[in-house]
Amino acid sequence: MKTFASLRTANKEHAQPPDWSLSEGARRNSLVSFAEKYDGLSPEVASPKPELVSRRSLTAVTGDASKLNEIKGAMTDLLNTFDEITDMSATKGSDGIYGKYAVTPAGDFFLLNKAEEVQCPASKALDLLWDHSAVTVAKLWKDLIDHCDVKAELSPFQRLLHVCYSRPTLGIAQNTSARDTAVIATKSAHGNLPMITYSSVHTTLIPEQEGYVRGEAKVFGIVVKPLTDKTCSLFLGCEFAMHGGFDEPYAKCLMKCSGIDKAAARNCSLDANKALKRIKTVLELQSGSK
């Protein structure tokens, strides 16, 4: 059985690993700066909206590995301060599942979701979430992800994925094209918190495809927090850029003035709540607690 300590062991590289580099958006995601504002601060003095990391702070970042470590730290900070974050809109799912959402100044969707208690050991939850097979992805992420293909195994703890999202079916969003992303998935731990993080990358292994607009997962991560030997909580953090027509200045202005962007972010938050509920149900059924 894998231990959390083993997940912190340095990944072994292949002799000739596939080429990849974090996308610019993944390197400049808002999640890190937003977490820094909340870490140790009261909600009254925190920023009302996620902001892009300043270019000055980028000069201190040395390579993609450092940026991925920053993301892990930010996920941990946001998990620990989730209840204190009052300047994001809230959604509520069933069975102890809650969400918060905002639209960043750049127009990206910024989501935080939490399942407070799952009757399943954290190690089993992490194993299920690391399963990117077609059957498991369809079971856990239906209505959000159409399919997910593993393009390269960089190590037992890191892989390159091509994720194709389902096309929206409600409102004016149904007229938009489906999105896809090329991401690096990393299974690791920050302190005693195991997690899986996904960040958009540029790689020749996953070229843009006809019929899809290349979106950008600036960060997507799930933290599995052990509560007891037999229970855990789940925390999801996401910042996603739709790109395509959503990058046009006129479209951004229209969506902001009409409130369409916030309505779309709210729908994404509700979908994420439903996804956590499905994950919780599957885990508890597998553990025999239901």
N, C-alpha and C positions, 0 to 999 in steps of 0.2 A: 504494500500500500504506500502511495506517495505521501510524504510528510510535507508540511508547510515549509520546513527548513530546506528540504531538497529543492523546492521551487525557487529559492533564493540563490541556488547555486548558479554560477555563471554558465551561460549557454555555450555549448561547443559548436564551433563553426565548421561547415563543410570545407573541403579543400578548395572548391570553386563554387561559392554560394551565388545564387541569382543576384543580379543587380537590382538595387532598390534605394530610394531615398524618400524621406518624408516630403509631402507636398508643402508648399509655402503656408497654406492655411493651417495645416496640422502643426507646423512649427510656431505659428502665431495665434494659436487658439485662445479664446477668452476664458476658458475654464481655469487655467492656471492663475491668471491675474485676479479673477473673481474669487477664487479660493483664498488667495493671499489677503484680500481685503477682509474676508470673514474670519480668518484664522486669528483667534485671540481678540477680535473686535466685537463690540456690541452691534446689533442690527441698526441702531440709530446712526452710527458713523460709517456704515458700509456703503459701498456704491450702489445706487438704485438700479443699475443695469450692468450686465457683464460688459467689459471693455477689452479691446484688443491689447495684447502685450505691446509695450512701447518698443520702438526700434533700439533705443538705448539699452533696454534690458536684453535684447537679442544679442548684443555684442558680447555678452557674458556667457552665452550658450556655446558650448564646444561640442558640436556634433549631434547627430540624431539620438544616440544612446542617452545623452544628457537630457534631451527634450522628453524622451519617453519616461525617464525617471521623474521629471517634473510633473508629468501628467499623473503618474501614480501617486505622488505626494498630494496633488490637488484633489484627486478622487478621495483620498483618505480624509483630507480636511473638510470637504463638502459633506461627506458622510457624517462626520462628527458634529457638524454645525447645521445639519439639515433642518432641524426644528426651529432654529433661530433665524432662518432666512425668511424675512417677512416682506421683502420688496419684490417678490416674484408672485405671479398669479398661481392659484392652487387648483388642483383637481383631486377628486377622491374616488378610488376604486372600491371594490368589495374586499372583505376579509383582511382588513388591516393594511391596505395598499394606498399610498398617497403619491401625488405628483405635484411638481412645481415647474412653471415654464416662463420664458421670456423671449423676446426677439431682440437680438443684439443690434447695435448701431449699424452694423454691416448688413443686417437683414437675415442673419442666420437664426435657426431655431436652437434654443438653449433649453435643455430638458433635464430635470432631476426627478427620479422616481424611487420609491422605497417600499419594500415588503417587510413589515416590522418583524414578523416571526414565521419561520418555515419549519415544520416538524421533520427535519432531515439533517443529518450531519453535514457540516460545511464541505468536507472532502468529496462527498457524493454529489453535492450541488455543483462543485467546480468541475468534476468529471463530466457531468451532463452538459454544462455550458460550453465545455471545450469540444464537444462532439459536433462537428460541422458536416455530418452526413446529411444527405437529402431528406431522409425520413425524420431525423431529429429536428432539423431546421424547420421543416414544414409543420411539425407538431408544436414547436415552441413559438415560432415567429410568424405563423400564417397571418395574412392580411397586411403584413409589413414587408416581409422578404419573399420574393418569388422563388429564388434559388441561390445557392451559395456553393462555389467550387473552390476546392483547395488546389492552388496552382504550384505550390512548392513548400516542402517541409524544410525549414532552415535549421531546426533542431527539435527535440521533443517538446520544447516550450515556445516555439515561434514558427509561424507559417504565413505565407502570402495567400490571400483570399480574393476572389472576384465575387462581389456581392451584388445581386440584381434585385432591386426593390419592386414591390408591386405598384402598379399604376394606381393613382388616386381614383376613387369612385364616387366622391361626393362633391357638390358645389362646383365652382368654376375650376377647381383643381383637376377635375376629371378631363379637362381639355389639355392638360400638360402631359409631356412625355414621361415615361418611366425613367427612373434614375438608376445608375449603377456606380459602384466605387471599387477601386483597387486598394486594399488595406493590408497592413501588417498586423497580425494578431499575436499578442504576447501574453503568455500565462506566467504569472510571477507572484510576488508578495511584497507588500510594503509594511515593514514591521511584522506583526502577526496577522495581517489582513491579506488573504489570498485574493487575487483579482485577475480579470482578463481585460486587456485594453486593445482597442482597434484604432489605428490612425491611417489616414489616406497616404498613399505613396505613389511615386512615379516609377514604373517598371516596364521594361519591354515585354515581360511575360503576360501583361494584361493590357493590351491596346484598347482604345475606345472602340465600341461596337455600334453598328447601325441599329437604329431603333431605340437606343438609350442615350440620355444626356448624362455626361459624367458629373455626378455630384461629388461632394467632398465631406467625408467624415473627419472633421478637424479633430474630433476625439469622440470615441464611444467606449464606454467601459462599464464593467459590472464588478462590484466588490461583494465578496461573500464573507460576512462577518460571523465567526463562531460565537454563539450565545452560550450553549452548553455542549456536551458531547453529542447530543442528539438533535440540537436545534441550531438554526442560523438565521440571519437576516440577509436580504438582497438589496443592493443599492445600485442604481443605474444613473450614469451621467452621459450626456450627449450634446454635442454642438455640430450641427449639420448645415452645410451650404448647398442650396438647390442648384445654383448656377443656371446656365441656359438663359432663358428669357427673364428669369428672376434677377439677373445682373443688370438689366437695362434700367437706367435712371428713371424713366417714365413709369415703368412697371413698379419699381420700388416705391415711388411717390404715391402711386395709386393705391397700392396695398397698404401702405402706412396710413394714409388719410382715410381710407375706407374701413380700416380695421381688419382687412382680410388676412394680413400676416399674423395677427394675434389669434384670429379664429383658427387659422391653419395650425399654428403652434399648439393651441389648446387641443385640437383633434389629435395631434401627434402625442400629446401628453396622455390623453385618454387611451389611445392605442397602446402606449407603453405600459399603462396600468393593467390593461387586459393581458398583455404579454407576460407581465410578472405574475398575474393570477394564473395563467396557464402553466407557467414554469413551476409555481408553487404547488399546483394541483398534481402535476406529473411527479414531482419530487416526493410529495407526501404519499402518493399511491405506491410508488416504488419502495418507499420506506415502511409501508404497511401501517401508516398512521391514519389512513382513511379507508 
